[in-house]
Amino acid sequence: MAKVDYYEILGVARDTDEKGLKVAFRKLAMQFHPDRNPGDHTAEAKFKEINEAYETLRDPQKRAAYDRFGHAAFEQGGPGAHGFSGDFASSMSDIFDDIFGEFMGGRRGQRPSGGGGRERGADLRYNMEITLEEAYAGKTAEVRVPTKIACDACSGTGAKPGSHPKVCTTCDGHGRVRAAQGFFSIERTCPTCGGRGEIITDPCEKCAGSGRVTQERTLQVSIPAGIEDGTRIRLSSEGEAGLRGGPAGDLYLFLSVKPHSLFQREGADIFCRVPISITTAALGGQFDVPTVDGGKTRVKVPEGTQTGKQFRLKSKGMPVLRSKEMGDMYIQVVVETPSKLSRRQRELLEEFEQVSSEENNPESAGFFARIRDFFGGA
């Protein structure tokens, strides 16, 4: 059976350059790779066909022989047969590094993250509770965090002072080793150095070779005015020190605001519920309320004020975070019904009830009128 033209297999023109060949091969290899088509023998055969075509055309000498003699160039005795190798693992490794690096754990020659086993330190979390007044004004807080810091004896290297880590001879400092298995090249973590690329033969006595020790640190943290409950503040590089001089992690402060005895907060606005007497509501009056900034303000109540009435105090709320704007404060009044009446108080209320009219209670009068209409005017 006649072989299909290599250029046709890759879907390229005969004058395509090396870059164009590589792009075409990568696209087809991704499409027909056996790992993406498990159990599909047709895809497997196509994948081998693509490999063979690219193996030939990527080599200038083989490509020249193929352009002149076709497939006969590589048949027994053909002018291009000498030196042709089916060792796909060696000739195609650079392509598989690009395409299937994620399956192999990284490209050949790539050193572990940070180099020399210098792994990034862990991130830390610190929970902090502040008052509403502190959230209003902002503050500088002092936090004490137990963490891991760089060992001062070995300067974070993990090696005993005066000595140095040695390059791992198994992986040549790369942290990974590669082995060819048929058509594929498999890469795994170096078993000798554990992926660090270096071996500490004489570890530091203080940190046992880790390059870090446990210690409590005291940090100054600036809490901005207007901070809200649940806000997270990131302190870069204030987490645990990395292994053997690696970069430190981050410290995250999670803030919560304590419930207040007088105020409720919604965004930048403050709400305060104030009970007033029935006489103040009926006759009008005034009262003083505290504000979150520590001051106080006077609220005037007009006569005939009903429960639920809100009074807005402009710019008396919380600061808007990182802004010059201020929220508002809302005073909601609740008319309190008197209890434990004396005999004289009861007599006065009964007398008031006798002389009152619907004009004095328009809301209740309207409501009961609607009830009568609902029952047909009875």
C-alpha positions as CSV (number, residue, x, y, z in Angstrom):
1,M,0.0,0.0,0.0
2,A,1.4,3.4,-1.1
3,K,2.4,5.8,1.7
4,V,0.7,9.1,2.0
5,D,2.8,12.2,1.2
6,Y,4.4,13.6,4.3
7,Y,3.5,17.2,3.4
8,E,-0.1,16.1,3.0
9,I,-0.1,14.3,6.3
10,L,0.9,17.5,8.1
11,G,-1.3,19.6,5.9
12,V,1.4,22.0,4.8
13,A,2.9,23.3,1.5
14,R,6.2,21.9,0.2
15,D,7.9,25.2,0.8
16,T,6.8,25.6,4.4
17,D,9.6,26.6,6.7
18,E,10.7,24.8,9.9
19,K,8.5,27.1,12.1
20,G,5.4,26.3,10.0
21,L,6.2,22.5,10.2
22,K,6.4,22.7,14.0
23,V,3.1,24.6,14.3
24,A,1.3,22.1,12.1
25,F,2.8,19.2,14.0
26,R,1.9,20.6,17.4
27,K,-1.7,21.1,16.4
28,L,-2.1,17.5,15.0
29,A,-0.2,15.9,17.8
30,M,-2.6,17.5,20.3
31,Q,-5.5,16.3,18.4
32,F,-4.5,12.6,17.9
33,H,-2.4,12.0,21.0
34,P,-3.3,8.6,22.5
35,D,-3.8,10.1,26.0
36,R,-6.6,12.2,24.5
37,N,-8.1,9.3,22.5
38,P,-7.9,6.3,24.8
39,G,-8.8,3.0,23.0
40,D,-8.9,4.7,19.5
41,H,-6.6,2.7,17.3
42,T,-7.2,4.9,14.3
43,A,-6.1,8.0,16.3
44,E,-3.0,6.0,17.5
45,A,-2.1,5.1,13.9
46,K,-2.6,8.7,12.8
47,F,-0.4,9.9,15.6
48,K,2.5,7.6,14.5
49,E,2.0,8.7,10.9
50,I,2.3,12.4,12.0
51,N,5.4,11.7,14.1
52,E,7.1,9.9,11.1
53,A,6.3,12.8,8.8
54,Y,7.6,15.5,11.1
55,E,10.6,13.4,12.0
56,T,11.6,13.4,8.4
57,L,10.8,16.9,7.3
58,R,12.3,18.7,10.4
59,D,15.7,17.4,9.5
60,P,17.2,19.4,6.5
61,Q,19.2,16.4,5.1
62,K,16.2,14.0,5.4
63,R,13.9,16.6,4.0
64,A,16.2,17.2,1.0
65,A,16.4,13.4,0.3
66,Y,12.6,13.1,0.6
67,D,11.9,16.0,-1.7
68,R,14.1,14.4,-4.3
69,F,13.3,10.7,-4.0
70,G,10.1,10.5,-2.0
71,H,9.5,7.6,0.4
72,A,12.1,5.6,-1.6
73,A,14.8,7.7,0.0
74,F,14.4,5.8,3.2
75,E,13.8,2.3,1.9
76,Q,16.6,-0.3,2.1
77,G,19.5,0.9,0.0
78,G,17.9,4.3,-0.6
79,P,20.1,7.4,-0.5
80,G,18.5,8.7,2.7
81,A,18.3,5.4,4.6
82,H,21.7,5.7,6.3
83,G,21.4,7.3,9.6
84,F,17.6,7.3,9.8
85,S,16.5,6.5,13.4
86,G,13.1,5.7,14.9
87,D,14.2,6.9,18.3
88,F,11.4,9.3,18.7
89,A,12.2,9.9,22.4
90,S,15.4,11.7,21.6
91,S,14.6,13.5,18.4
92,M,11.1,14.7,19.4
93,S,11.7,15.6,23.1
94,D,11.7,19.3,22.5
95,I,8.3,19.2,20.9
96,F,6.8,17.1,23.7
97,D,8.4,19.5,26.2
98,D,6.2,22.3,24.6
99,I,3.0,20.3,24.1
100,F,2.8,17.8,27.0
101,G,4.9,19.5,29.6
102,E,1.9,19.5,32.0
103,F,1.8,15.7,31.7
104,M,5.5,15.3,32.6
105,G,5.7,17.9,35.3
106,G,7.6,20.6,33.5
107,R,10.2,21.0,30.8
108,R,13.6,19.3,30.7
109,G,16.2,21.2,32.4
110,Q,13.8,23.3,34.4
111,R,15.0,23.9,38.0
112,P,12.5,23.6,40.8
113,S,10.6,26.7,41.9
114,G,12.9,29.2,43.5
115,G,16.0,27.0,42.6
116,G,18.0,24.9,45.0
117,G,15.0,23.8,46.9
118,R,14.1,27.3,47.9
119,E,10.4,26.7,48.4
120,R,8.0,29.6,49.1
121,G,6.8,29.9,52.7
122,A,3.2,29.3,53.7
123,D,0.6,32.0,53.9
124,L,-0.7,32.9,57.4
125,R,-4.1,34.0,58.7
126,Y,-4.7,36.3,61.7
127,N,-8.2,37.1,63.0
128,M,-8.6,40.5,64.5
129,E,-11.7,42.0,66.1
130,I,-12.1,45.8,66.4
131,T,-14.9,48.1,67.7
132,L,-17.2,50.2,65.5
133,E,-15.4,53.3,66.9
134,E,-12.0,51.9,65.8
135,A,-13.5,51.1,62.4
136,Y,-14.7,54.7,62.2
137,A,-11.4,56.4,63.1
138,G,-8.9,53.8,61.9
139,K,-6.0,52.7,64.0
140,T,-2.5,51.2,64.2
141,A,-2.7,47.8,65.7
142,E,0.0,45.6,67.1
143,V,-0.3,41.9,66.2
144,R,1.8,39.0,67.6
145,V,2.1,36.2,65.1
146,P,3.9,32.8,65.8
147,T,5.6,32.0,62.5
148,K,8.7,30.6,60.9
149,I,11.6,33.0,60.2
150,A,14.9,32.6,58.4
151,C,17.5,30.9,60.6
152,D,20.1,33.5,61.6
153,A,22.8,30.9,62.1
154,C,22.9,29.7,58.5
155,S,21.3,32.8,56.9
156,G,18.4,30.6,55.7
157,T,20.5,28.2,53.6
158,G,20.0,25.2,55.9
159,A,23.7,24.3,55.7
160,K,26.1,24.5,58.7
161,P,28.0,27.8,58.8
162,G,31.1,27.5,56.7
163,S,29.6,24.8,54.5
164,H,27.4,25.0,51.4
165,P,24.7,22.8,49.8
166,K,26.0,20.6,47.0
167,V,24.4,20.2,43.6
168,C,22.6,16.8,43.3
169,T,24.5,14.5,41.0
170,T,21.5,12.4,40.2
171,C,19.5,15.2,38.5
172,D,22.5,17.6,37.9
173,G,20.7,20.3,40.0
174,H,17.5,20.2,38.0
175,G,15.4,18.6,40.6
176,R,13.8,16.2,38.1
177,V,15.0,13.1,36.2
178,R,13.8,12.0,32.8
179,A,13.5,8.5,31.4
180,A,12.5,7.3,27.9
181,Q,9.7,4.8,27.6
182,G,9.1,3.9,24.0
183,F,7.9,6.9,22.1
184,F,7.5,8.9,25.3
185,S,9.8,10.7,27.7
186,I,8.6,10.6,31.3
187,E,9.8,13.1,33.9
188,R,9.6,12.7,37.6
189,T,10.9,14.3,40.8
190,C,14.4,13.4,41.6
191,P,14.4,10.6,44.3
192,T,17.8,11.7,45.7
193,C,17.2,15.3,46.5
194,G,13.3,15.3,46.6
195,G,13.1,17.9,43.8
196,R,15.3,20.5,45.5
197,G,18.3,20.2,43.1
198,E,20.7,20.4,46.0
199,I,21.8,18.1,48.9
200,I,22.8,19.4,52.3
201,T,25.5,17.1,53.6
202,D,26.3,19.1,56.7
203,P,23.0,20.6,58.0
204,C,22.7,23.6,60.3
205,E,22.4,22.5,63.9
206,K,20.0,25.3,64.9
207,C,17.3,24.7,62.1
208,A,18.1,21.0,61.3
209,G,18.7,21.9,57.6
210,S,15.3,23.6,57.0
211,G,16.8,27.1,56.9
212,R,14.1,28.5,59.3
213,V,13.1,28.5,63.0
214,T,9.8,29.1,64.8
215,Q,9.5,32.5,66.5
216,E,6.8,34.9,67.5
217,R,6.9,38.2,65.6
218,T,5.3,41.5,66.5
219,L,4.0,43.6,63.6
220,Q,2.4,47.0,63.3
221,V,-0.7,47.0,61.1
222,S,-2.5,50.1,59.8
223,I,-6.3,49.7,59.8
224,P,-7.8,52.4,57.5
225,A,-10.8,54.5,58.5
226,G,-14.1,53.1,57.2
227,I,-13.0,49.4,57.2
228,E,-15.9,47.0,57.0
229,D,-16.7,43.8,58.8
230,G,-15.2,40.8,56.9
231,T,-12.5,42.9,55.2
232,R,-9.2,41.0,54.4
233,I,-5.9,42.9,54.6
234,R,-2.9,41.3,52.8
235,L,0.6,41.9,54.2
236,S,3.0,40.9,51.5
237,S,6.0,38.6,52.5
238,E,5.0,38.7,56.2
239,G,4.0,35.0,56.3
240,E,6.3,32.1,57.0
241,A,9.9,32.2,55.7
242,G,10.5,29.9,52.7
243,L,12.6,26.7,53.0
244,R,16.3,27.3,52.6
245,G,16.1,31.0,51.8
246,G,13.0,30.8,49.6
247,P,10.6,33.7,49.4
248,A,8.3,34.3,52.4
249,G,4.5,33.8,52.2
250,D,1.9,36.5,52.9
251,L,0.0,37.3,56.1
252,Y,-3.7,37.8,55.8
253,L,-5.6,39.8,58.4
254,F,-9.3,39.0,58.6
255,L,-11.2,41.8,60.4
256,S,-14.5,41.6,62.2
257,V,-16.3,44.5,63.8
258,K,-17.9,43.9,67.2
259,P,-21.7,44.5,67.5
260,H,-22.5,47.9,69.0
261,S,-25.0,48.5,71.8
262,L,-26.5,51.5,70.1
263,F,-25.7,51.5,66.4
264,Q,-26.3,49.2,63.5
265,R,-24.2,49.7,60.4
266,E,-25.2,49.2,56.7
267,G,-22.3,50.1,54.5
268,A,-21.3,53.7,55.3
269,D,-24.7,54.5,57.0
270,I,-25.4,54.2,60.7
271,F,-28.8,53.4,62.1
272,C,-30.0,54.1,65.7
273,R,-33.4,53.2,67.1
274,V,-34.7,55.7,69.7
275,P,-37.8,55.1,71.9
276,I,-39.8,58.3,72.7
277,S,-42.8,58.9,75.0
278,I,-46.3,59.1,73.8
279,T,-46.5,62.7,74.9
280,T,-43.3,63.7,73.1
281,A,-44.7,62.0,69.9
282,A,-48.0,63.8,70.3
283,L,-46.9,67.2,71.4
284,G,-43.4,67.3,69.8
285,G,-40.1,67.8,71.5
286,Q,-36.4,67.1,71.2
287,F,-33.7,64.7,72.4
288,D,-30.0,64.2,72.2
289,V,-28.3,61.2,70.6
290,P,-24.7,60.2,70.5
291,T,-22.8,59.9,67.2
292,V,-20.2,57.3,66.3
293,D,-17.4,59.9,66.3
294,G,-17.9,60.3,70.1
295,G,-20.0,63.5,69.9
296,K,-23.7,64.1,70.1
297,T,-26.4,65.8,68.1
298,R,-30.0,67.1,68.8
299,V,-33.0,65.7,67.1
300,K,-36.2,67.7,66.9
301,V,-39.5,65.7,66.9
302,P,-42.5,67.4,65.3
303,E,-45.9,66.9,66.9
304,G,-47.9,64.0,65.8
305,T,-44.8,61.8,65.1
306,Q,-45.6,58.2,64.5
307,T,-43.6,55.0,65.2
308,G,-41.1,54.3,62.4
309,K,-40.5,57.9,61.5
310,Q,-36.8,58.3,60.4
311,F,-34.7,61.4,60.8
312,R,-31.6,61.7,58.6
313,L,-28.4,63.3,59.9
314,K,-26.3,64.1,56.9
315,S,-22.6,63.0,57.0
316,K,-22.9,61.7,60.5
317,G,-22.3,58.1,59.5
318,M,-19.1,56.1,58.7
319,P,-16.2,57.3,56.4
320,V,-16.2,55.7,53.0
321,L,-13.1,53.6,52.7
322,R,-10.2,55.5,51.0
323,S,-12.5,58.4,50.2
324,K,-13.3,61.8,51.7
325,E,-17.1,61.0,51.6
326,M,-19.1,60.2,54.7
327,G,-22.2,58.2,55.2
328,D,-25.4,59.4,56.9
329,M,-26.9,58.6,60.3
330,Y,-30.6,57.6,60.5
331,I,-32.6,58.0,63.7
332,Q,-35.7,55.8,63.8
333,V,-38.2,56.7,66.6
334,V,-40.4,54.2,68.3
335,V,-43.4,55.6,70.3
336,E,-43.5,53.8,73.6
337,T,-46.8,52.9,75.1
338,P,-46.9,53.8,78.9
339,S,-47.2,50.9,81.3
340,K,-47.9,50.5,85.0
341,L,-50.3,53.4,85.0
342,S,-51.3,55.1,88.3
343,R,-55.0,55.7,88.9
344,R,-54.7,59.4,88.0
345,Q,-52.8,58.6,84.7
346,R,-55.6,56.1,83.8
347,E,-58.3,58.7,84.5
348,L,-56.5,61.3,82.3
349,L,-56.1,58.8,79.4
350,E,-59.8,57.8,79.7
351,E,-60.8,61.4,79.6
352,F,-58.6,62.0,76.6
353,E,-60.2,59.0,74.9
354,Q,-63.7,60.5,75.4
355,V,-62.8,63.9,73.9
356,S,-60.6,62.5,71.0
357,S,-61.9,62.2,67.5
358,E,-61.0,60.5,64.2
359,E,-58.9,63.6,63.3
360,N,-56.6,62.7,66.2
361,N,-56.1,59.2,64.9
362,P,-56.4,59.4,61.1
363,E,-54.4,56.2,60.4
364,S,-56.4,53.9,62.7
365,A,-59.7,55.6,61.6
366,G,-58.8,54.8,57.9
367,F,-57.8,51.3,58.7
368,F,-61.1,50.4,60.5
369,A,-63.1,52.1,57.8
370,R,-61.5,49.7,55.3
371,I,-62.4,46.8,57.5
372,R,-66.0,47.9,57.5
373,D,-65.9,48.1,53.7
374,F,-64.5,44.6,53.6
375,F,-67.4,43.2,55.5
376,G,-69.9,45.0,53.4
377,G,-70.4,48.1,55.5
378,A,-71.7,46.2,58.5
